[in-house]
Amino acid sequence: MGWNSWNSFATTINEAQARETAAIMQAKLLPFGYDVFTIDIQWYEPSASSYTYSDTPQPTLDGYGRLLPAPNRFPSSAGGKGFAPLAADVHAMGLRFGIHLMRGIPRLAVERNLPVFGTRYRAKDIADTTSICPWNPDMYGVDMTRPGAQAYYDSVFALYAGWGVDFVKMDDMSRPYDAHAPEIEAAHAAIQRTGRSIVLSLSPGETPVARADHVRRHAQMWRISDDFWDEWSMLEAQFTRLENWHAVDTSGGWPDADMLPLGQLALGARATKFTPDEQRTLMTLWAIARSPLIMGGDLRHLDAPTLALLTNRAVLAVNQASRDNRPHFVADGTRIWSARPVDGGGVYVALFNTTAKPMEVGLPLAMLGLPATVAATDLWAGQTIGRATHRFTRPIPPHGAGLYRLQP
């Protein structure tokens, strides 16, 4: 659970904005469990200005080809301090500190042929200049068959561990998965060698379900889709992706349906395009499928309805403390999930109407392993709604959802 800068700041976040946002997060979201504060892509680019990337990036580097915060945007990083001062202040707020990292080695480091820390090798010795991210020009891949390649990744993560980094969202990793698997393994090994507990989050997807065993051994989060934004068609597609992952052994990790594009987005250009019902569907699906909950909207403009959506304790408990989460396929135009509370009592049920018209959505209690009569609680409303016999059914609005706890 946490916050990430991409949906609201793109590549542009600076230190003042980061500190202001972290303070709001501490006050309004940390009490509910949101504790990972992450600065997304191009914190190292002095002139980053939008959702597009320069064709000729000039990232800030140290003498060993490792990315450093751009000091014009993050003044406390000057003098080689990196993110250590900002991370220390974020930690003092009770939060964990995360950064985004592209796969590979900076092209500028290769151009300059900088040395690999602690070795006799240089950037050109380890770079795979044919391995290029199709959408970002910052990096070349690293050829893990070459001497010095693992040492480079070890040096990168050692530097960031020294700053106090707790979370790394590593991009251009999960697709194409097999081509990048050696670098996934390298990042995992490098983290292990730091001795610091750092969560590795792979991006973007779609991470292949067939590689579930490999990914859960080398990362703690992995994206199940490309970037997710506030479009109904994208939200509807996440149902199938989460259903595909539900039966897979992901112990120790989390299939990640991506950030929550809620509130103010896109450099302040607009509010989320999701309707209130679609916003509830988003939160309900992420909760019942146990996807990470990473808020993407601008916390400086956090309104009361969005805050209420993010901080319903009963809904968050479904995300954080449920088991046996699974879908049920009972009728076209509907999606239904169930789960069991870790504390034992009853069953959680999520009802979704994916059509454009109101619909009654439900299923037989026997399908949930429940007795013929149960008491039902509406978790979003925080109210008991009476008893159901043989079948549990509720009216659900178009593109809407309900989340309930059924108990004998």
Residue, then its C-alpha position, 0 to 999 in steps of 0.5 A: m500500500g502506498w503512493n506513486s508519482w507517475n499518474s499525477f506528476a509524470t517525469t516532473i516531480n521535484e523535492a519540494q513537491a515530494r516533501e509536501t506530498a509525503a507529509i500529506m500521505q503521513a497525515k491522511l493515508l499512513p494511519f490506514g496502512y499506505d506506507v510506501f512513498t515512491i518517486d517514479i521515472q526520470w528523477y535523474e533527468p534535469s530537464a524532464s517536463s512531461y509524459t514524453y521523453s527526450d530523444t537525447p537524455q542527459p541523466t545525472l550520473d556518478g563516475y561509475g555510470r549509476l543514476l543520481p537525482a538531478p540536483n536542480r530538482f532535488p537540491s538535498s542530493a547535491g554533493g553526492k548525497g543522492f536520495a539519502p537526505l530525502a529518504a531519511d526524512v521520509h523514514a522519519m515520517g514513518l514511511r518507506f522510500g521507493i524509487h523507479l529504475m529502468r532496466g540496464i545501464p544508461r546510454l550516456a554511461v556507455e557513450r562515456n565508457l565509464p568504469v564499472f565500480g570495483t572492477r577493471y571493466r567498463a560500460k561498453d564491456i557489459a552493455d547490450t546495445t541491441s537491447i533497447c526499451p521501445w518507449n524510453p531512450d535512457m538505457y541499454g540492456v546489460d548482457m549478463t553473460r559478460p564479466g562485470a555485468q553482475a558487478y554493475y547491478d551489485s554496485v547500483f543496488a548497493l548505492y541505493a541501499g546506502w541511501g535507504v531505499d526500501f522499494v524499487k519499481m524496475d521498468d522494462m522488465s516483465r515484457p518480453y519476460d524471457a529476454h529480460a529474465p537474466e536481468i531480473e535474476a541479476a537485480h534480485a541477486a544484487i538486492q540480496r547482496t546489499g543485506r537490505s530488505i528492498v521490495l522489487s516491483l517489476s514493470p510493465g506487464e503483462t507478466p506471463v502467468a506461465r512464468a509465475d514460479h520464476v517471477r515469485r522467486h525473484a520479485q515481490m510484485w509484478r505487473i499483470s498489464d501495461d500502464f493502467w489508466d482511468e478508462w472503463s475498457m482498461l478496468e474491464a480488461q483487468f478482471t480477466r487478467l486477475e482471474n488468470w492469476h488467481a489460481v497460481d501459487t504466488s506465495g511471497g509476492w503479488p500480481d500487480a494490477d497497477m496504480l489507482p488513477l483516482g483524484q487529480l491526474a496528469l500534471g493537474a490537467r484533469a480529474t479521474k475519468f472514472t465515474p463514482d461507480e467505476q471508482r468503487t468497482l476499481m477499489t473493490l476489484w483490487a481489494i478482493a483480488r489482493s492487488p497492491l493498493i498504490m494511489g496515483g492521484d495528486l494528494r495535494h488535491l485529495d478530495a473527501p470522496t476519494l479519501a473515503l474510497l481509499t480509507n474504508r477500513a472494512v474494504l482494506a481488510v479484504n485486501q490485506a487480510s483475506r485468503d482463498n480469493r477466487p472468481h465465480f462465473v455465473a452470468d454474462g455481464t457479471r463478475i463475482w469474487s469471494a474470499r475468506p477473512v483471515d480471522g475466520g468468520g464467514v465469507y467476503v463476496a464482491l459483486f460486479n455489474t460490467t454492463a451499462k444497465p442496472m442488474e441484479v447480481g448474485l449466486p447461491l450460498a451453497m456455491l460459497g460453502l455457506p449454510a442456507t441462511v446468512a447475515a449480510t453486511d455491506l462493507w462499503a456502507g458499514q451497515t447490516i443489510g439483513r439475512a439472505t436465504h439460499r441465494f445472495t443477490r443485490p442490485i448493482p448499478p452500471h459499471g458498479a460493484g458491491l462488497y459484502r461479508l456473509q456470516p452464518 
